[in-house]
């Protein structure tokens, strides 16, 4: 299992990749109800709940999970393990 720091770095990369895709970013913001400023502030502080939520969001649509894992140079399993590390 990754360390909390490793998991946070991986989740931040997943957040960046999620936001880089307009469709995925809009869906994430719509589903979470987050405003861009709140998202930015929580990401900057390394909010573990937000970071875990990003990966959980991706897990709920496997094509997005796979695409983001590829975009950040990791595997879907590593992202899921990162979420578990952030939640645990």
Secondary structure as GFF3:
##gff-version 3
##sequence-region A 1 88
A	DSSP	alpha_helix	4	20	.	.	.	ID=ss1
A	DSSP	alpha_helix	22	32	.	.	.	ID=ss2
A	DSSP	alpha_helix	36	44	.	.	.	ID=ss3
A	DSSP	alpha_helix	48	59	.	.	.	ID=ss4
A	DSSP	alpha_helix	62	71	.	.	.	ID=ss5
A	DSSP	alpha_helix	76	87	.	.	.	ID=ss6
###
